[in-house]
Amino acid sequence: MMRVHELKRYGLKVTVSSQRSGRGLVEIALGSEVRTLSLNEFTSFWLDMVEISRQGATAELNFLMEPFARDGRQSPQGQSPTRQKSRTPSTG
């Protein structure tokens, strides 16, 4: 059995196949470079990539929020409508 998955936008091709022994093999091709991993190695690799991506996204969000934390301000999107000050003067 063999399955091929492609992410053409990135030039990435992942081929999953099984050996006669029943063990899975995964070939990862990025451009002209090809790497063959056991299914266990591929699973560990993919989980590491997910964790690294999450850490990168968290670092980017922290960087973007840094000016608000440093100045002691809150993002206007983070305030509830009832906490925002009215800009129209009260009459009466």
Secondary structure, 3 states (H helix, E strand, C coil): CEEEEEEHHHCEEEEEEECCCCCEEEEEEECCEEEEEEHHHHHHHHHHHHHHHHHHHHHHHHHHHHHHHHCCCCCHHHCCCCCCCCCCCCCC
